[in-house]
């Protein structure tokens, strides 16, 4: 059985579910787009194709295995997008939580059932129907659970609003000993440059005390100021609007000092190296056209405890 253990975003990774771009299916129709960035590329004729995305995901798998990580992949569903496993589930401590995702994507959970079957049934949770929550909106840091949400009264009208306040309250009840802090995110149905689809599209911790952040991704300045005070200005890498669009904050940590990043993120990668990180650069720009990047493609199952990081 899998002994689940995830308590933060950066401790040494041991096991992960990595999505797949194989048998990805045809380019969606505009009305089938889940987010404004995909829609933009569908209309422009630049939506990514399988032949370009498979090598990107294979490069990611190669880096993960280089560090001895056990990599699970979803069972293939013909002509179906299975890239973004972060959306469909996530682990907090030793509990696997199945996301209540968009109904059209429920089959993605079925494709990793063989992994879920290796987890003690008592450690698998499925929220009630009214709870909307996706893994891209959930981050662990020290004793905090950070949760991206959208508090606008027009929540139901936004396909880009993926986690509701019922989701926040669900985590508070499930983990009463942790501090659940929600962040009200900026959403747009039509402009990807002004849409924080998930929390990891505008914020992510790296290392032991640093983070990447996009100030304008938060509807309330108080939420940004909370993170500014928690991490300290000198420990934050502030990204710009165009960098947020290209998913600069959606890198992935294999260890406290090892980050996988897109090879074109020059400004970020230089900052990471300056601060002592090993940066594993890979091509991932085609997958980014679907408003998701490296963190979105992963579902960590096992990380070391902080005391044994090495």
SEDREN-558454 format. One line per 10 residues: number of its first residue (from 0); for each residue y, x, z of N, C-alpha, C. Coordinates in steps of 0.2 Angstrom, whole numbers. Example, Ala and Ser with C-alpha at 12.3 -4.5 7.8 and 13.67 -1.06 7.14 Angstrom:
<atoms>
0> -28 66 39 -22 62 39 -16 66 39 | -11 64 35 -5 68 36 0 64 39
</atoms>
This chain:
<atoms>
0> -6 4 0 0 0 0 6 4 0 | 12 2 -3 18 5 -3 21 5 4 | 23 10 7 27 10 13 35 10 11 | 37 4 10 44 4 8 49 7 14 | 54 11 11 59 14 16 65 15 12 | 71 11 12 77 13 9 82 11 14 | 86 16 17 91 15 22 98 17 19 | 99 20 14 105 22 11 104 23 3 | 110 25 0 110 26 -7 108 33 -10 | 108 38 -5 108 45 -7 102 49 -5
10> 98 47 0 93 51 3 88 52 -2 | 84 57 -1 79 60 -6 74 54 -8 | 74 53 -15 71 48 -18 63 50 -19 | 59 45 -17 52 46 -18 48 42 -23 | 50 35 -23 47 31 -28 52 26 -30 | 52 24 -37 57 19 -40 54 15 -45 | 57 10 -47 55 6 -53 61 7 -58 | 59 10 -63 64 11 -69 63 6 -74 | 68 3 -77 67 -2 -82 64 1 -88 | 64 -3 -93 61 -1 -100 65 -4 -105
20> 67 0 -111 70 -3 -117 65 -4 -122 | 59 -3 -121 54 -4 -126 53 -12 -128 | 52 -14 -134 51 -21 -136 57 -25 -133 | 63 -22 -134 69 -25 -131 71 -31 -135 | 69 -32 -141 70 -39 -144 77 -38 -149 | 78 -43 -152 84 -43 -157 90 -43 -153 | 96 -41 -157 103 -42 -154 104 -49 -152 | 106 -51 -146 107 -57 -144 113 -61 -149 | 113 -67 -149 118 -71 -152 124 -71 -147 | 130 -72 -149 136 -72 -145 135 -76 -139
30> 133 -82 -140 132 -87 -134 127 -85 -129 | 123 -80 -131 117 -78 -127 119 -72 -122 | 125 -70 -123 128 -64 -119 129 -65 -112 | 126 -61 -108 127 -62 -100 133 -59 -98 | 137 -55 -102 143 -52 -99 148 -50 -105 | 154 -49 -103 159 -48 -109 158 -42 -113 | 156 -36 -110 155 -30 -113 149 -31 -119 | 144 -34 -117 139 -35 -122 141 -40 -127 | 145 -45 -126 148 -49 -130 153 -45 -135 | 157 -41 -132 161 -37 -137 157 -33 -142
40> 152 -30 -140 148 -26 -145 144 -30 -149 | 142 -36 -147 138 -41 -152 143 -42 -157 | 149 -44 -156 154 -46 -161 156 -40 -165 | 156 -34 -163 158 -29 -166 153 -26 -171 | 147 -28 -170 141 -25 -173 139 -18 -171 | 140 -17 -164 139 -10 -161 134 -11 -155 | 131 -17 -155 126 -18 -149 120 -13 -150 | 118 -10 -144 113 -5 -145 106 -7 -147 | 103 -3 -151 96 -5 -153 91 -1 -149 | 85 -3 -150 79 0 -146 78 7 -147
50> 79 9 -154 78 16 -156 82 21 -152 | 88 18 -151 93 23 -147 92 22 -140 | 90 17 -137 90 16 -130 84 19 -127 | 78 19 -130 72 21 -127 72 29 -126 | 75 33 -130 76 40 -128 80 41 -122 | 85 37 -121 90 38 -116 86 36 -109 | 82 31 -109 78 29 -103 72 35 -102 | 70 37 -107 65 42 -107 68 49 -104 | 74 50 -105 77 56 -103 78 55 -95 | 80 49 -93 81 47 -86 74 48 -82
60> 69 46 -85 62 46 -82 60 54 -81 | 62 58 -86 60 65 -86 64 68 -80 | 70 67 -79 74 70 -73 71 67 -67 | 69 61 -66 66 58 -60 59 62 -59 | 55 63 -63 49 66 -62 50 74 -61 | 55 77 -64 57 84 -62 57 85 -55 | 60 80 -51 61 80 -44 55 77 -40 | 49 76 -43 43 73 -40 43 66 -38 | 48 62 -41 48 55 -40 43 51 -43 | 39 47 -39 34 42 -42 38 36 -46
70> 37 36 -53 41 31 -57 36 25 -59 | 38 19 -57 35 13 -60 39 11 -65 | 36 8 -70 39 4 -76 37 -3 -76 | 41 -8 -79 39 -14 -79 33 -15 -84 | 29 -20 -83 24 -22 -89 28 -25 -95 | 26 -23 -101 30 -25 -106 30 -32 -108 | 35 -35 -109 36 -42 -112 39 -42 -119 | 35 -44 -124 37 -43 -131 44 -46 -132 | 48 -43 -135 55 -45 -137 59 -47 -131 | 60 -43 -126 63 -46 -120 67 -40 -117
80> 73 -41 -114 77 -35 -111 74 -34 -104 | 72 -28 -103 69 -27 -96 72 -20 -93 | 78 -19 -95 81 -13 -93 84 -13 -86 | 87 -18 -84 91 -18 -78 87 -20 -72 | 82 -16 -69 78 -18 -64 82 -19 -57 | 88 -16 -57 92 -17 -50 94 -24 -49 | 94 -28 -55 96 -35 -54 91 -39 -51 | 85 -38 -52 79 -42 -50 76 -41 -43 | 78 -36 -40 76 -35 -33 79 -29 -30 | 78 -28 -23 81 -22 -20 77 -22 -13
90> 77 -16 -10 74 -14 -4 79 -13 1 | 79 -16 7 83 -14 13 78 -12 19 | 79 -6 21 74 -4 26 67 -4 24 | 62 -9 26 56 -10 24 54 -16 21 | 60 -20 18 59 -27 16 61 -27 8 | 56 -29 4 58 -30 -3 61 -37 -4 | 67 -38 -6 70 -44 -7 70 -46 -15 | 67 -52 -17 67 -54 -24 74 -57 -25 | 77 -55 -30 84 -58 -31 83 -65 -34 | 88 -70 -33 88 -76 -36 93 -75 -42
100> 90 -73 -48 94 -71 -54 95 -77 -58 | 98 -75 -64 99 -80 -69 92 -83 -71 | 91 -90 -72 85 -92 -74 81 -89 -80 | 85 -87 -85 82 -85 -91 79 -78 -90 | 80 -75 -84 78 -68 -83 72 -68 -78 | 70 -74 -76 64 -74 -71 58 -70 -73 | 57 -70 -79 51 -66 -81 51 -59 -80 | 57 -56 -79 58 -49 -77 54 -47 -70 | 55 -52 -66 51 -51 -59 44 -52 -60 | 41 -56 -64 34 -56 -66 31 -50 -68
110> 36 -46 -72 33 -40 -75 33 -34 -70 | 35 -35 -64 34 -30 -59 30 -32 -53 | 27 -38 -54 22 -41 -49 17 -36 -47 | 15 -32 -52 9 -27 -50 12 -22 -45 | 18 -21 -45 21 -16 -39 22 -20 -33 | 25 -27 -33 25 -31 -27 19 -32 -24 | 13 -32 -28 7 -33 -25 4 -27 -21 | 8 -22 -21 6 -16 -17 10 -16 -11 | 14 -21 -10 18 -21 -3 15 -27 1 | 15 -25 8 13 -30 12 16 -37 11
120> 13 -42 10 16 -49 9 22 -51 14 | 21 -49 21 26 -50 26 32 -46 25 | 32 -41 20 38 -37 19 41 -39 12 | 39 -45 10 42 -47 3 46 -54 5 | 53 -54 3 57 -60 5 59 -63 -1 | 60 -70 -2 63 -73 -7 68 -78 -4 | 74 -77 -6 80 -81 -3 79 -89 -5 | 82 -93 -2 82 -100 -4 86 -101 -10 | 85 -107 -14 88 -108 -20 95 -107 -20 | 99 -109 -15 106 -109 -15 109 -102 -15
130> 105 -97 -13 107 -90 -12 107 -87 -19 | 113 -84 -21 113 -80 -27 114 -73 -25 | 110 -69 -27 111 -62 -25 107 -57 -30 | 111 -52 -32 107 -47 -36 108 -40 -33 | 104 -35 -35 104 -29 -32 110 -24 -33 | 113 -26 -39 119 -22 -40 125 -23 -36 | 124 -29 -32 130 -30 -27 128 -28 -20 | 122 -25 -19 120 -23 -12 120 -16 -12 | 123 -13 -7 123 -6 -5 122 -4 2 | 119 1 4 117 3 11 121 9 12
140> 125 9 18 128 15 20 129 15 27 | 126 20 30 125 21 38 122 14 40 | 126 11 45 123 4 47 126 -2 44 | 130 -1 38 133 -6 34 128 -8 28 | 128 -14 27 126 -17 21 132 -20 17 | 134 -16 12 140 -18 8 138 -23 2 | 141 -29 2 139 -34 -3 145 -36 -7 | 144 -35 -14 149 -38 -19 148 -45 -20 | 154 -49 -20 153 -56 -21 160 -58 -25 | 160 -65 -25 166 -68 -28 168 -74 -25
150> 174 -75 -22 175 -80 -17 180 -86 -21 | 181 -85 -27 185 -90 -31 182 -97 -31 | 186 -102 -31 183 -109 -31 180 -110 -37 | 181 -106 -43 178 -107 -49 172 -103 -50 | 168 -101 -45 162 -97 -45 157 -99 -50 | 156 -106 -50 151 -109 -54 152 -108 -62 | 159 -107 -63 161 -106 -70 160 -99 -73 | 158 -95 -69 158 -88 -71 151 -85 -71 | 148 -84 -77 142 -81 -77 142 -73 -75 | 148 -71 -74 148 -64 -71 149 -64 -64
160> 149 -70 -61 149 -70 -53 141 -71 -51 | 138 -65 -49 131 -65 -48 129 -66 -40 | 133 -65 -36 131 -65 -29 136 -69 -25 | 134 -75 -22 139 -79 -18 139 -78 -11 | 143 -82 -7 143 -81 0 137 -83 4 | 133 -87 1 127 -89 3 122 -83 4 | 123 -78 -1 119 -72 -2 121 -67 4 | 128 -67 5 131 -63 11 128 -66 17 | 128 -72 19 125 -75 25 118 -74 26 | 114 -74 20 107 -73 20 105 -66 23
170> 109 -61 20 108 -54 23 110 -54 30 | 115 -57 32 117 -57 39 112 -59 44 | 108 -65 42 103 -67 46 97 -63 46 | 95 -60 40 89 -56 39 90 -50 42 | 96 -47 43 97 -40 46 102 -41 51 | 101 -44 57 106 -45 62 109 -39 65 | 105 -33 65 107 -27 68 111 -23 64 | 113 -25 57 117 -22 53 124 -25 52 | 129 -21 50 135 -24 48 136 -26 41 | 136 -32 40 136 -34 33 144 -35 31
180> 146 -31 26 153 -32 24 153 -34 17 | 157 -40 16 157 -42 9 164 -39 6 | 164 -39 -1 169 -37 -5 170 -42 -11 | 176 -45 -11 178 -50 -16 180 -46 -22 | 176 -47 -28 177 -43 -34 181 -46 -39 | 184 -43 -43 187 -45 -49 182 -47 -55 | 183 -53 -57 178 -55 -63 182 -58 -69 | 179 -56 -74 182 -59 -81 176 -61 -85 | 177 -66 -89 172 -69 -93 173 -66 -100 | 179 -63 -101 181 -61 -108 183 -54 -109
190> 185 -51 -104 188 -44 -104 184 -39 -99 | 179 -35 -102 175 -31 -99 179 -25 -95 | 185 -24 -97 189 -19 -93 192 -22 -87 | 191 -28 -86 194 -31 -80 188 -35 -76 | 182 -33 -77 176 -36 -74 172 -32 -70 | 172 -33 -64 167 -29 -60 161 -33 -59 | 156 -33 -64 150 -37 -64 146 -37 -57 | 146 -31 -55 143 -30 -48 147 -25 -44 | 145 -24 -38 149 -19 -34 148 -12 -36 | 142 -10 -39 141 -4 -41 145 -2 -48
200> 149 -7 -51 153 -6 -56 160 -4 -54 | 161 -4 -48 168 -2 -46 168 3 -39 | 162 4 -37 161 8 -31 154 10 -30 | 153 16 -28 146 19 -26 147 25 -21 | 144 25 -16 143 32 -12 139 37 -15 | 141 43 -14 137 49 -16 137 54 -11 | 132 58 -10 131 63 -5 131 60 2 | 134 64 7 134 62 14 140 58 16 | 146 59 12 152 57 15 157 55 9 | 155 55 3 159 54 -3 157 47 -7
210> 162 45 -11 161 39 -15 165 39 -21 | 163 36 -26 167 34 -32 170 27 -32 | 176 26 -34 179 20 -32 184 18 -38 | 185 12 -39 190 9 -44 194 4 -40 | 200 6 -38 204 1 -34 205 -6 -36 | 206 -6 -43 208 -13 -46 201 -17 -47 | 196 -15 -45 190 -19 -45 189 -24 -39 | 194 -23 -34 193 -27 -28 199 -33 -29 | 198 -39 -28 203 -44 -28 208 -43 -22 | 205 -41 -16 209 -40 -10 210 -33 -9
220> 217 -31 -8 218 -24 -7 215 -22 0 | 214 -27 4 212 -25 11 204 -22 10 | 201 -25 5 194 -22 4 194 -15 2 | 199 -13 -3 199 -6 -5 202 -2 1 | 206 -4 5 209 0 11 204 1 16 | 199 -4 17 193 -3 21 189 3 19 | 188 4 13 184 9 11 188 16 11 | 194 15 9 198 21 10 198 24 17 | 199 20 22 199 22 29 192 24 31 | 187 21 28 180 23 30 178 30 28
230> 179 31 21 177 37 18 183 43 19 | 189 41 19 195 46 19 197 47 11 | 203 47 10 206 48 3 203 54 0 | 202 60 3 200 66 0 193 66 -2 | 189 61 1 182 60 -1 180 55 -6 | 186 52 -9 185 47 -14 187 50 -21 | 183 48 -26 185 50 -33 187 43 -36 | 194 43 -37 196 37 -40 196 37 -48 | 193 32 -50 192 31 -58 197 26 -61 | 198 27 -67 203 23 -71 200 17 -74
240> 204 13 -77 202 7 -80 197 8 -85 | 198 13 -90 194 15 -95 187 18 -93 | 188 22 -87 182 25 -84 178 20 -81 | 181 15 -78 177 9 -75 173 6 -81 | 176 4 -86 173 1 -92 167 5 -95 | 168 12 -94 162 16 -96 157 17 -91 | 158 14 -85 153 14 -80 153 20 -76 | 158 24 -75 158 30 -71 155 29 -64 | 156 23 -61 154 23 -54 146 21 -54 | 143 20 -59 136 18 -59 131 24 -61
250> 132 30 -57 128 35 -58 122 34 -53 | 118 39 -52 112 37 -48 110 44 -44 | 109 43 -37 107 49 -33 100 49 -32 | 97 55 -33 90 57 -32 90 60 -25 | 95 63 -23 95 66 -16 103 67 -14 | 104 69 -8 111 69 -6 115 74 -10 | 112 79 -13 115 84 -17 113 84 -24 | 110 79 -27 108 78 -34 110 71 -36 | 114 71 -42 116 65 -45 115 65 -52 | 112 60 -55 111 59 -62 117 55 -65
260> 120 58 -70 126 56 -73 126 56 -80 | 130 52 -83 131 52 -91 134 58 -93 | 131 61 -98 134 67 -101 141 68 -103 | 144 62 -104 151 62 -107 156 61 -101 | 153 60 -95 158 59 -89 161 65 -87 | 164 69 -91 167 76 -89 171 76 -83 | 176 72 -82 180 72 -76 176 71 -70 | 172 66 -70 168 65 -64 163 70 -63 | 159 73 -68 154 78 -67 157 84 -64 | 163 86 -67 166 92 -64 168 91 -57
270> 170 85 -55 172 84 -48 166 85 -43 | 160 82 -46 154 82 -42 152 89 -41 | 152 93 -46 150 100 -46 155 104 -41 | 161 103 -42 166 106 -37 164 104 -30 | 161 99 -29 160 97 -22 152 98 -20 | 149 103 -24 143 105 -22 137 101 -24 | 138 97 -29 132 93 -31 129 96 -37 | 122 95 -38 119 97 -44 119 91 -48 | 122 91 -54 123 85 -59 118 86 -64 | 113 81 -65 109 81 -70 112 76 -76
280> 114 79 -81 117 75 -86 112 73 -91 | 113 66 -93 108 64 -98 113 59 -103 | 110 58 -109 114 53 -113 112 46 -111 | 117 41 -110 116 34 -108 121 30 -110 | 125 32 -115 131 28 -118 129 22 -121 | 123 22 -125 121 16 -128 119 10 -123 | 115 12 -118 113 7 -113 120 4 -110 | 125 9 -109 131 7 -106 134 1 -109 | 133 0 -116 136 -5 -120 134 -12 -117 | 129 -13 -113 127 -19 -110 130 -20 -103
290> 135 -16 -101 138 -17 -95 134 -15 -89 | 130 -10 -90 125 -7 -85 124 0 -86 | 122 4 -81 121 11 -82 115 13 -78 | 116 19 -75 110 22 -71 107 19 -65 | 112 17 -61 110 13 -55 107 6 -57 | 110 3 -62 108 -3 -64 100 -3 -66 | 98 3 -69 92 3 -72 86 5 -67 | 88 5 -60 83 8 -55 83 3 -50 | 76 3 -47 75 -1 -41 72 4 -36 | 75 7 -32 72 12 -27 67 8 -22
300> 62 11 -21 57 8 -16 56 13 -10 | 56 19 -11 55 24 -5 60 29 -5 | 64 30 0 68 36 1 67 39 8 | 68 46 8 67 49 15 72 46 20 | 70 47 26 75 46 31 80 52 31 | 86 50 34 91 56 33 89 62 37 | 85 61 42 83 67 46 78 72 42 | 75 69 37 70 74 33 73 75 26 | 79 74 25 82 75 18 81 83 17 | 79 85 11 79 92 10 80 93 2
</atoms>
